[in-house]
Amino acid sequence: MTETQLAHHLTHPIFEVIRETVPNERVYVIGGFVRDLLLGRPCKDIDIVIEGSGIELAEKIAEKVKATKVSVFKNFGTAMIKLNDGYEIEFVGARKESYDRGSRKPIVEDGTIEDDQKRRDFKINALAISLNKASFGELIDPFNGVQDLKDRLLRTPLAPGVTYSDDPLRMMRAIRFATQLNFSIHHMSLAAIKENKERISIVSQERITTELNKIILAEKPSIGFKLLFNTGLLEIIFPEMVALHGVEFVDNKGHKDNFYHTLEVLDNIAPNTDNLWLRWAAILHDIAKPPTKRFDKKVGWTFHSHEVVGSHMVKGIFKRLKLPLDSSMSYVRKLVFLHLRPIALTNPNTKDSAYRRMLMEAGDDIDDLLTLCRADITSKNEHKVQRYLQKFDKVEKRIAEIEENDRIRDWQPPISGDIIMKTFGLTPCFEVGQIKNDIKEAILEGTIKNDFEEAFAYMVEVGEKLGLKVVTRNEK
């Protein structure tokens, strides 16, 4: 879609409402909505720019469409209304900007649509469509952004060094758009990002992490991480990941490049989940390999306990990147800690007790853990990968069988401490904990079923061996 008259593509009713509300004013839909319209991509975020007050226009439109709320941001001169169909419409007055080198916050003045297009980050985001009555649907493309869409290329409206120095977050946005759209970044822009990489330090961590998460959620996240690595930005914002890069040889024995392995795992998992935190687990599953790397003359390179060390590193990384220190972090820590367990079960001599222990520890996250482990099976030898995947099919089948029989997922002890104390006339003591643990071990080893009656009988047996006497058989 490259025609310059796009009225027949402006099908959402909001555009007609705007045209009828301000028929003679210079008002435009601009930016990502226009870009995605031309690319044939869905977009529910609509940016409207007017030569005048965006807040006043938002209030008029909200009244016309009976929007229940207008969110006004006076400091930025913007307002937003949310429609029942999921669309978010943001209104802003056209403006021009100038920057002080010590800050990415611009000095803003009222401007024209031309000024507003010049301040945009990329030519493909400077595209605008007129909404005023006389020229409704006319494409405004002063920087030939349509050609960049055809060429699948990211270029800046102004000199890239100026664009990235003024607002260094645009470096992250360039890489994010390249990843999401599978576009190339113009060579002059790439060079400017490398030259200005240190400027990223003036950007808040929250804004950096927002862009990083969007890269992670892309269809092929490795595109963005390779660009971050090659431009030097990754070393600044995520040095632990850069530490994975490289191969070391001793006695002609080398290990895999864990940076590119991690990217392969991330790309492998992407088609199977939109869960941001599962993708973060893929990124961090081998994060502790650099600090745990050792060379043994008999076996070569080892990374003993990297899953344990890695799980301890997760909190520090989340804290520095301003990621949530809540259940999301705990989930990632758990998956990093357990990521080797299912692979170990491919040994045909594995006992069912090992399956039960893993099911108990993974709980409701077992399916995500298995998804991560499947993604972690990588090799340049495709036949080797297929062999491992076939073994893993058997592991998953056995897990399903044990789960169905033993109900270990989210395991809760069938015998509580209260029952133990009532049965033997005890107060809280060491013996109560020991009996509970013995019951758990018996269930995991398959000695008894995960069942109240069998567990109760086993409890009595264990208690009597400890010299305890049953004082009541009021079982429940």
Beta strands, then each sheet from edge to edge (+ up, - down):
strand 1: 27-30
strand 2: 45-50
strand 3: 70-73
strand 4: 78-82
strand 5: 88-93
strand 6: 95-98
strand 7: 107-110
strand 8: 128-130
strand 9: 139-140
strand 10: 153-154
strand 11: 184-185
strand 12: 249-250
strand 13: 253-254
strand 14: 294-296
strand 15: 300-302
sheet 1: 3+ 4- 5+ 2+ 1- 8+ 9-
sheet 2: 6+ 7-
sheet 3: 10+ 11+
sheet 4: 12+ 13-
sheet 5: 14+ 15-
end
